[in-house]
């Protein structure tokens, strides 16, 4: 992709020459970028975050940046913030509410046993002659 970008900048320096080639290279670059975004989105969230952090670090450490690179850097920072927000949201959603099914079943069994015991107790006392 970097090679394609350098070819585009070379062709842009001579716009009168090879305009069709320049257009086709830009189209190729756009297609590659969309494929890259689709592939990156299919990765796990932590992997996406680490990839973005590396790209941001690379762009930040670059001594001279063009305006396009500065725009890319800002968009990557915004994307990273959004991914971190998603990760935080998913972490809070992963804390499942406690499942009380076992508690209800246990209490039901205890209740049934108590009722049966009560009926047995009452029957035994009714049969006794006074």
MMTF fields as JSON, N, C-alpha, C and O atoms, coordinates in Angstrom:
{
  "mmtfVersion": "1.0.0",
  "mmtfProducer": "UNKNOWN",
  "numBonds": 519,
  "numAtoms": 520,
  "numGroups": 130,
  "numChains": 1,
  "numModels": 1,
  "chainsPerModel": [1],
  "groupsPerChain": [130],
  "chainIdList": ["A"],
  "bondAtomList": [4, 2, 8, 6, 12, 10, 16, 14, 20, 18, 24, 22, 28, 26, 32, 30, 36, 34, 40, 38, 44, 42, 48, 46, 52, 50, 56, 54, 60, 58, 64, 62, 68, 66, 72, 70, 76, 74, 80, 78, 84, 82, 88, 86, 92, 90, 96, 94, 100, 98, 104, 102, 108, 106, 112, 110, 116, 114, 120, 118, 124, 122, 128, 126, 132, 130, 136, 134, 140, 138, 144, 142, 148, 146, 152, 150, 156, 154, 160, 158, 164, 162, 168, 166, 172, 170, 176, 174, 180, 178, 184, 182, 188, 186, 192, 190, 196, 194, 200, 198, 204, 202, 208, 206, 212, 210, 216, 214, 220, 218, 224, 222, 228, 226, 232, 230, 236, 234, 240, 238, 244, 242, 248, 246, 252, 250, 256, 254, 260, 258, 264, 262, 268, 266, 272, 270, 276, 274, 280, 278, 284, 282, 288, 286, 292, 290, 296, 294, 300, 298, 304, 302, 308, 306, 312, 310, 316, 314, 320, 318, 324, 322, 328, 326, 332, 330, 336, 334, 340, 338, 344, 342, 348, 346, 352, 350, 356, 354, 360, 358, 364, 362, 368, 366, 372, 370, 376, 374, 380, 378, 384, 382, 388, 386, 392, 390, 396, 394, 400, 398, 404, 402, 408, 406, 412, 410, 416, 414, 420, 418, 424, 422, 428, 426, 432, 430, 436, 434, 440, 438, 444, 442, 448, 446, 452, 450, 456, 454, 460, 458, 464, 462, 468, 466, 472, 470, 476, 474, 480, 478, 484, 482, 488, 486, 492, 490, 496, 494, 500, 498, 504, 502, 508, 506, 512, 510, 516, 514],
  "bondOrderList": [1, 1, 1, 1, 1, 1, 1, 1, 1, 1, 1, 1, 1, 1, 1, 1, 1, 1, 1, 1, 1, 1, 1, 1, 1, 1, 1, 1, 1, 1, 1, 1, 1, 1, 1, 1, 1, 1, 1, 1, 1, 1, 1, 1, 1, 1, 1, 1, 1, 1, 1, 1, 1, 1, 1, 1, 1, 1, 1, 1, 1, 1, 1, 1, 1, 1, 1, 1, 1, 1, 1, 1, 1, 1, 1, 1, 1, 1, 1, 1, 1, 1, 1, 1, 1, 1, 1, 1, 1, 1, 1, 1, 1, 1, 1, 1, 1, 1, 1, 1, 1, 1, 1, 1, 1, 1, 1, 1, 1, 1, 1, 1, 1, 1, 1, 1, 1, 1, 1, 1, 1, 1, 1, 1, 1, 1, 1, 1, 1],
  "groupList": [{"groupName": "UNK", "atomNameList": ["N", "CA", "C", "O"], "elementList": ["N", "C", "C", "O"], "formalChargeList": [0, 0, 0, 0], "bondAtomList": [1, 0, 2, 1, 3, 2], "bondOrderList": [1, 1, 2], "singleLetterCode": "X", "chemCompType": "L-PEPTIDE LINKING"}],
  "groupTypeList": [0, 0, 0, 0, 0, 0, 0, 0, 0, 0, 0, 0, 0, 0, 0, 0, 0, 0, 0, 0, 0, 0, 0, 0, 0, 0, 0, 0, 0, 0, 0, 0, 0, 0, 0, 0, 0, 0, 0, 0, 0, 0, 0, 0, 0, 0, 0, 0, 0, 0, 0, 0, 0, 0, 0, 0, 0, 0, 0, 0, 0, 0, 0, 0, 0, 0, 0, 0, 0, 0, 0, 0, 0, 0, 0, 0, 0, 0, 0, 0, 0, 0, 0, 0, 0, 0, 0, 0, 0, 0, 0, 0, 0, 0, 0, 0, 0, 0, 0, 0, 0, 0, 0, 0, 0, 0, 0, 0, 0, 0, 0, 0, 0, 0, 0, 0, 0, 0, 0, 0, 0, 0, 0, 0, 0, 0, 0, 0, 0, 0],
  "groupIdList": [1, 2, 3, 4, 5, 6, 7, 8, 9, 10, 11, 12, 13, 14, 15, 16, 17, 18, 19, 20, 21, 22, 23, 24, 25, 26, 27, 28, 29, 30, 31, 32, 33, 34, 35, 36, 37, 38, 39, 40, 41, 42, 43, 44, 45, 46, 47, 48, 49, 50, 51, 52, 53, 54, 55, 56, 57, 58, 59, 60, 61, 62, 63, 64, 65, 66, 67, 68, 69, 70, 71, 72, 73, 74, 75, 76, 77, 78, 79, 80, 81, 82, 83, 84, 85, 86, 87, 88, 89, 90, 91, 92, 93, 94, 95, 96, 97, 98, 99, 100, 101, 102, 103, 104, 105, 106, 107, 108, 109, 110, 111, 112, 113, 114, 115, 116, 117, 118, 119, 120, 121, 122, 123, 124, 125, 126, 127, 128, 129, 130],
  "secStructList": [7, 2, 2, 2, 2, 2, 2, 2, 2, 2, 2, 2, 2, 6, 1, 1, 1, 7, 2, 2, 2, 2, 2, 2, 2, 2, 2, 2, 2, 2, 2, 2, 2, 2, 2, 2, 2, 2, 2, 2, 2, 6, 1, 7, 2, 2, 2, 2, 2, 2, 2, 2, 2, 2, 2, 2, 2, 2, 2, 2, 2, 7, 1, 1, 7, 7, 2, 2, 2, 2, 2, 2, 2, 2, 2, 2, 2, 2, 2, 2, 2, 2, 2, 2, 2, 2, 2, 2, 2, 2, 2, 2, 2, 2, 1, 7, 7, 7, 7, 7, 2, 2, 2, 2, 2, 2, 2, 2, 2, 2, 2, 2, 2, 2, 2, 2, 2, 2, 2, 2, 2, 2, 2, 2, 2, 2, 2, 1, 7, 7],
  "xCoordList": [0.828, 0.0, 0.877, 0.549, 1.992, 2.903, 3.497, 3.687, 3.79, 4.334, 3.315, 3.661, 2.068, 1.006, 0.854, 0.627, 0.976, 0.887, 2.042, 1.85, 3.243, 4.384, 4.227, 4.6, 3.678, 3.427, 2.407, 2.535, 1.406, 0.383, 0.997, 0.706, 1.846, 2.465, 3.38, 3.464, 4.056, 4.892, 4.038, 4.383, 2.913, 2.043, 1.367, 1.09, 1.101, 0.479, 1.439, 1.004, 2.729, 3.691, 3.69, 4.047, 3.299, 3.149, 1.701, 1.425, 0.77, -0.641, -1.04, -1.981, -0.354, -0.716, -0.448, -1.189, 0.61, 0.978, 0.161, -0.067, -0.271, -0.85, -1.983, -1.97, -2.93, -4.056, -4.885, -5.367, -5.048, -5.837, -5.134, -5.777, -3.817, -3.058, -3.168, -3.289, -3.122, -3.267, -4.638, -4.746, -5.679, -7.026, -7.158, -7.777, -6.576, -6.673, -5.907, -6.346, -4.767, -3.978, -4.736, -4.728, -5.395, -6.182, -7.333, -7.652, -7.956, -9.057, -8.562, -9.221, -7.401, -6.802, -6.528, -6.813, -5.975, -5.653, -6.918, -6.936, -7.963, -9.221, -9.785, -10.272, -9.724, -10.213, -9.403, -9.959, -8.079, -7.226, -7.522, -7.55, -7.738, -8.039, -9.356, -9.448, -10.382, -11.659, -11.52, -12.105, -10.759, -10.528, -9.784, -10.077, -8.812, -8.054, -8.969, -8.867, -9.858, -10.784, -11.718, -11.987, -12.213, -13.107, -12.39, -12.945, -11.152, -10.388, -10.07, -10.123, -9.743, -9.412, -10.636, -10.511, -11.814, -13.031, -13.402, -14.096, -12.947, -13.273, -12.364, -12.62, -11.302, -10.389, -11.0, -11.915, -10.492, -10.963, -10.656, -9.741, -11.426, -11.325, -9.928, -9.395, -9.343, -8.013, -6.963, -6.047, -7.098, -6.149, -6.305, -5.317, -7.555, -7.796, -7.163, -6.556, -7.307, -6.764, -5.248, -4.654, -4.61, -3.147, -2.617, -1.59, -3.309, -2.892, -2.989, -2.074, -4.102, -4.279, -3.231, -2.714, -2.912, -1.895, -0.538, 0.192, -0.198, 1.075, 1.093, 2.09, -0.036, -0.102, 0.0, 0.681, -0.679, -0.618, 0.8, 1.3, 1.447, 2.827, 3.756, 4.614, 3.584, 4.415, 4.221, 5.187, 2.958, 2.683, 3.155, 3.624, 3.03, 3.446, 4.963, 5.457, 5.693, 7.16, 7.756, 8.95, 6.948, 7.439, 7.767, 6.902, 9.006, 9.403, 8.651, 8.241, 8.473, 7.753, 6.515, 6.593, 5.369, 4.11, 3.447, 3.477, 2.857, 2.07, 0.697, 0.356, -0.074, -1.415, -2.285, -3.103, -2.1, -2.873, -2.533, -3.422, -1.257, -0.838, -1.367, -1.708, -1.434, -1.994, -3.479, -3.969, -4.202, -5.623, -5.808, -6.698, -4.946, -5.016, -4.744, -5.412, -3.767, -3.426, -4.609, -4.928, -5.257, -6.414, -7.561, -8.211, -7.805, -8.9, -8.59, -9.492, -7.32, -6.934, -7.078, -7.465, -6.762, -6.937, -8.415, -8.769, -9.274, -10.707, -11.214, -12.024, -10.735, -11.135, -10.679, -11.407, -9.465, -8.953, -9.821, -10.142, -10.195, -11.05, -12.388, -12.917, -12.93, -14.203, -14.062, -14.935, -12.963, -12.738, -12.548, -13.046, -11.825, -11.635, -12.973, -13.225, -13.817, -15.146, -15.964, -16.644, -15.889, -16.595, -16.081, -16.849, -14.763, -14.17, -14.645, -14.969, -14.685, -15.168, -16.632, -17.033, -17.439, -18.855, -19.027, -19.862, -18.238, -18.368, -17.87, -18.379, -16.886, -16.408, -17.472, -17.632, -18.195, -19.241, -20.427, -21.104, -20.693, -21.799, -21.471, -22.381, -20.201, -19.806, -20.073, -20.169, -20.193, -20.516, -21.999, -22.869, -22.27, -23.64, -24.383, -23.803, -25.655, -26.439, -26.487, -26.49, -26.524, -26.446, -27.653, -28.786, -27.39, -28.43, -29.026, -28.33, -30.295, -30.927, -31.777, -32.565, -31.628, -32.422, -32.176, -33.123, -30.919, -30.583, -31.178, -31.639, -31.167, -31.744, -33.24, -33.746, -33.951, -35.381, -35.709, -36.656, -34.945, -35.171, -34.943, -35.736, -33.863, -33.566, -34.662, -35.089, -35.118, -36.194, -37.491, -38.242, -37.75, -38.948, -38.893, -39.882, -37.733, -37.575, -37.747, -38.446, -37.128, -37.259, -38.722, -39.201, -39.428, -40.845, -41.68, -42.537, -41.43, -42.183, -41.908, -42.835, -40.637, -40.278, -40.96, -41.467, -40.981, -41.655, -43.156, -43.725, -43.794, -45.225, -45.512, -46.448, -44.715, -44.899, -44.706, -45.477, -43.681, -43.428, -44.606, -45.002, -45.167, -46.304, -47.52, -48.199, -47.812, -48.939, -48.754, -49.697, -47.543, -47.257, -47.448, -48.044, -46.967, -47.079, -48.552, -48.965, -49.328, -50.755, -51.492, -52.327, -51.205, -51.871, -51.578, -52.464, -50.318, -49.942, -50.699, -51.121, -50.88, -51.55, -53.068, -53.718, -53.65, -55.078, -55.467, -56.547, -54.617, -54.905, -54.841, -55.423, -54.176, -54.071, -55.417, -56.073, -55.8, -57.034, -56.719, -55.667, -57.563, -57.35, -58.132, -58.041],
  "yCoordList": [-1.179, 0.0, 1.248, 2.234, 1.215, 2.36, 2.618, 3.765, 1.521, 1.671, 2.358, 3.23, 1.964, 2.569, 4.046, 4.861, 4.4, 5.805, 6.618, 7.754, 6.035, 6.771, 6.942, 7.979, 5.935, 6.069, 7.173, 7.932, 7.247, 8.293, 9.671, 10.578, 9.844, 11.161, 11.518, 12.685, 10.537, 10.806, 11.224, 12.149, 10.525, 10.882, 12.233, 12.949, 12.586, 13.879, 15.029, 16.147, 14.767, 15.838, 16.184, 17.301, 15.256, 15.505, 15.228, 14.201, 16.126, 15.838, 15.77, 15.056, 16.487, 16.484, 15.106, 14.633, 14.48, 13.148, 12.092, 12.206, 11.098, 9.896, 10.163, 9.606, 10.975, 11.253, 9.996, 9.761, 9.202, 7.972, 6.989, 6.31, 6.925, 6.035, 6.507, 5.7, 7.816, 8.389, 8.043, 7.655, 8.184, 7.863, 6.386, 6.039, 5.526, 4.086, 3.72, 2.867, 4.368, 4.104, 4.581, 3.911, 5.749, 6.251, 5.3, 5.046, 4.774, 3.837, 2.553, 2.023, 2.059, 0.864, 1.102, 0.251, 2.264, 2.598, 2.65, 2.139, 3.26, 3.335, 1.936, 1.651, 1.064, -0.307, -1.055, -1.769, -0.881, -1.542, -1.04, -1.819, 0.257, 0.82, 0.285, -0.018, 0.163, -0.375, -1.852, -2.291, -2.617, -4.03, -4.148, -5.023, -3.251, -3.269, -2.97, -3.615, -1.996, -1.652, -2.815, -3.102, -3.487, -4.63, -5.752, -6.362, -6.022, -7.088, -6.733, -7.587, -5.475, -5.047, -5.14, -5.512, -4.807, -4.858, -6.284, -6.498, -7.265, -8.655, -9.206, -10.283, -8.464, -8.901, -8.639, -7.825, -9.333, -9.041, -7.595, -6.973, -7.082, -5.676, -5.326, -4.264, -6.208, -5.919, -5.843, -5.023, -6.702, -6.672, -5.382, -4.759, -4.983, -3.725, -2.556, -1.675, -2.553, -1.467, -1.446, -0.38, -2.613, -2.641, -2.22, -1.547, -2.611, -2.199, -0.683, -0.038, -0.12, 1.337, 2.068, 3.099, 1.544, 2.183, 2.183, 3.172, 1.086, 1.033, 2.036, 2.725, 2.115, 3.067, 4.51, 5.34, 4.794, 6.147, 6.458, 7.561, 5.493, 5.689, 5.965, 6.845, 5.211, 5.404, 6.801, 7.482, 7.217, 8.549, 9.658, 10.703, 9.426, 10.446, 10.626, 11.747, 9.537, 9.601, 10.139, 10.433, 10.267, 10.791, 12.277, 13.055, 12.683, 14.068, 15.109, 16.148, 14.828, 15.779, 15.085, 14.02, 15.721, 15.136, 16.072, 17.296, 15.46, 16.249, 16.488, 15.889, 17.355, 17.627, 16.379, 16.133, 15.597, 14.358, 13.401, 12.754, 13.304, 12.428, 12.919, 12.116, 14.227, 14.783, 14.463, 14.149, 14.544, 14.193, 12.711, 12.332, 11.882, 10.441, 10.163, 9.335, 10.858, 10.678, 11.037, 10.306, 12.164, 12.576, 11.569, 11.24, 11.085, 10.118, 8.806, 8.164, 8.408, 7.179, 7.35, 6.417, 8.549, 8.804, 8.737, 8.185, 9.3, 9.248, 7.812, 7.404, 7.051, 5.65, 4.848, 3.988, 5.141, 4.461, 4.786, 3.904, 6.052, 6.445, 5.717, 5.285, 5.581, 4.874, 3.39, 2.817, 2.771, 1.353, 1.142, 0.168, 2.063, 1.949, 2.1, 1.422, 2.981, 3.158, 1.872, 1.443, 1.26, -0.002, -1.095, -1.893, -1.11, -2.128, -1.939, -2.912, -0.698, -0.42, -0.806, -1.357, -0.511, -0.872, -2.384, -2.898, -3.091, -4.552, -5.151, -6.183, -4.523, -5.022, -4.866, -5.744, -3.759, -3.566, -4.472, -4.908, -4.764, -5.65, -7.102, -7.913, -7.449, -8.826, -9.221, -10.41, -8.247, -8.556, -8.931, -8.065, -10.229, -10.71, -10.532, -10.665, -10.232, -10.197, -11.608, -12.59, -11.698, -13.015, -13.856, -13.374, -15.102, -16.027, -16.64, -17.337, -16.389, -16.821, -18.073, -18.423, -18.743, -19.934, -21.005, -21.61, -21.244, -22.269, -21.928, -22.812, -20.658, -20.22, -20.521, -21.041, -20.194, -20.421, -21.907, -22.299, -22.73, -24.175, -24.705, -25.496, -24.266, -24.697, -24.301, -25.106, -23.058, -22.599, -23.36, -23.645, -23.682, -24.46, -25.85, -26.335, -26.484, -27.819, -27.759, -28.594, -26.794, -26.638, -26.409, -26.984, -25.602, -25.336, -26.59, -26.853, -27.376, -28.619, -29.579, -30.194, -29.715, -30.608, -30.141, -30.969, -28.852, -28.33, -28.624, -29.007, -28.45, -28.733, -30.218, -30.565, -31.084, -32.525, -32.881, -33.661, -32.314, -32.569, -32.098, -32.782, -30.954, -30.413, -31.322, -31.593, -31.801, -32.703, -34.003, -34.508, -34.542, -35.777, -35.538, -36.37, -34.448, -34.117, -33.99, -34.508, -33.303, -33.114, -34.452, -34.694, -35.326, -36.631, -37.49, -38.157, -37.462, -38.268, -37.801, -38.634, -36.526, -35.995, -36.17, -36.236, -36.247, -36.451, -37.883, -38.1, -38.856, -40.254, -40.621, -41.629, -39.863, -40.15, -39.95, -38.92, -40.941, -40.724, -39.908, -40.094, -39.067, -38.263, -38.723, -38.132],
  "zCoordList": [0.0, 0.0, 0.0, -0.66, 0.738, 0.76, -0.615, -1.02, -1.335, -2.681, -3.573, -4.369, -3.438, -4.23, -3.893, -4.787, -2.628, -2.225, -2.802, -3.237, -2.806, -3.37, -4.878, -5.425, -5.551, -6.991, -7.263, -8.223, -6.411, -6.58, -6.407, -7.187, -5.393, -5.195, -6.371, -6.754, -6.939, -8.116, -9.303, -10.038, -9.481, -10.597, -10.376, -11.338, -9.123, -8.838, -9.111, -9.387, -9.037, -9.323, -10.814, -11.185, -11.657, -13.097, -13.498, -14.119, -13.155, -13.387, -14.858, -15.205, -15.713, -17.129, -17.725, -18.586, -17.258, -17.72, -16.999, -15.794, -17.691, -17.098, -16.104, -15.006, -16.448, -15.557, -15.325, -14.217, -16.355, -16.202, -15.266, -14.465, -15.377, -14.493, -13.041, -12.12, -12.858, -11.518, -10.937, -9.774, -11.751, -11.288, -10.926, -9.919, -11.748, -11.464, -10.188, -9.416, -9.975, -8.758, -7.514, -6.482, -7.619, -6.494, -6.192, -5.03, -7.252, -7.072, -6.399, -5.505, -6.834, -6.225, -4.742, -3.899, -4.443, -3.058, -2.204, -1.084, -2.727, -1.985, -1.736, -0.642, -2.741, -2.572, -1.515, -0.68, -1.563, -0.573, 0.843, 1.795, 0.964, 2.283, 2.828, 4.018, 1.981, 2.457, 2.832, 3.822, 2.06, 2.407, 3.729, 4.544, 3.933, 5.181, 6.37, 7.413, 6.21, 7.288, 7.595, 8.761, 6.557, 6.76, 7.495, 8.409, 7.089, 7.745, 9.191, 10.077, 9.418, 10.773, 11.681, 12.848, 11.163, 11.975, 12.355, 13.348, 11.573, 11.897, 12.999, 13.538, 13.331, 14.392, 15.764, 15.895, 16.794, 18.159, 18.549, 18.009, 19.481, 19.889, 20.41, 20.092, 21.201, 21.76, 20.655, 20.719, 19.638, 18.52, 17.728, 17.34, 17.489, 16.782, 17.528, 16.917, 18.844, 19.663, 19.575, 19.413, 19.68, 19.637, 18.265, 18.178, 17.199, 15.85, 15.717, 15.206, 16.177, 16.099, 16.919, 16.488, 18.099, 18.934, 18.237, 18.302, 17.574, 16.839, 15.697, 15.48, 14.954, 13.84, 14.343, 13.742, 15.441, 16.009, 16.465, 16.241, 17.102, 17.574, 16.4, 16.473, 15.321, 14.132, 13.55, 13.207, 13.445, 12.894, 13.828, 13.377, 15.119, 16.086, 16.072, 16.193, 15.926, 15.94, 14.648, 14.591, 13.626, 12.35, 12.511, 12.913, 12.202, 12.459, 11.617, 12.133, 10.332, 9.49, 8.94, 8.327, 9.178, 8.743, 7.727, 7.862, 6.722, 5.781, 6.402, 7.422, 5.791, 6.311, 6.247, 7.133, 5.194, 5.065, 6.197, 6.751, 6.544, 7.64, 8.983, 9.852, 9.15, 10.384, 10.5, 11.585, 9.367, 9.363, 9.687, 10.449, 9.091, 9.352, 10.828, 11.447, 11.378, 12.787, 13.684, 14.622, 13.392, 14.187, 14.061, 15.053, 12.848, 12.667, 13.382, 13.921, 13.387, 14.091, 15.603, 16.307, 16.093, 17.528, 17.908, 18.951, 17.058, 17.325, 17.277, 18.109, 16.301, 16.176, 17.399, 17.894, 17.879, 19.073, 20.286, 21.082, 20.419, 21.546, 21.475, 22.499, 20.276, 20.107, 20.457, 21.109, 20.022, 20.336, 21.838, 22.403, 22.479, 23.932, 24.659, 25.656, 24.16, 24.751, 24.595, 25.527, 23.402, 23.169, 24.099, 24.635, 24.276, 25.143, 26.585, 27.266, 27.044, 28.401, 28.557, 29.583, 27.518, 27.559, 27.605, 28.35, 26.811, 26.792, 28.1, 28.537, 28.73, 30.019, 31.099, 31.946, 31.073, 32.082, 31.796, 32.728, 30.53, 30.187, 30.48, 30.653, 30.539, 30.81, 32.254, 32.56, 33.139, 34.53, 34.551, 34.644, 34.464, 34.342, 35.663, 36.741, 35.561, 36.793, 37.363, 36.621, 38.686, 39.311, 38.917, 38.885, 38.622, 38.224, 39.485, 40.225, 39.731, 40.976, 40.786, 41.664, 39.665, 39.403, 40.456, 40.958, 40.793, 41.782, 43.139, 43.861, 43.483, 44.75, 44.784, 45.778, 43.699, 43.639, 43.709, 44.391, 43.019, 43.054, 44.47, 44.981, 45.088, 46.459, 47.43, 48.258, 47.329, 48.211, 47.955, 48.888, 46.718, 46.378, 46.997, 47.546, 46.904, 47.486, 48.997, 49.571, 49.643, 51.091, 51.458, 52.436, 50.716, 50.979, 50.864, 51.708, 49.807, 49.616, 50.764, 51.291, 51.159, 52.265, 53.551, 54.308, 53.81, 55.007, 54.984, 56.007, 53.84, 53.732, 53.965, 54.686, 53.361, 53.557, 55.023, 55.581, 55.649, 57.071, 57.911, 58.855, 57.586, 58.32, 58.179, 59.169, 56.964, 56.754, 57.523, 58.133, 57.496, 58.23, 59.723, 60.407, 60.226, 61.646, 62.052, 63.089, 61.23, 61.526, 61.513, 62.385, 60.546, 60.443, 61.671, 62.204, 62.11, 63.269, 64.502, 65.304, 64.678, 65.86, 65.791, 66.834, 64.595, 64.466, 64.829, 65.377, 64.537, 64.774, 66.25, 66.65, 67.039, 68.481, 69.178, 69.022, 69.932, 70.701, 71.954, 72.564, 72.314, 73.525, 74.693, 75.769]
}
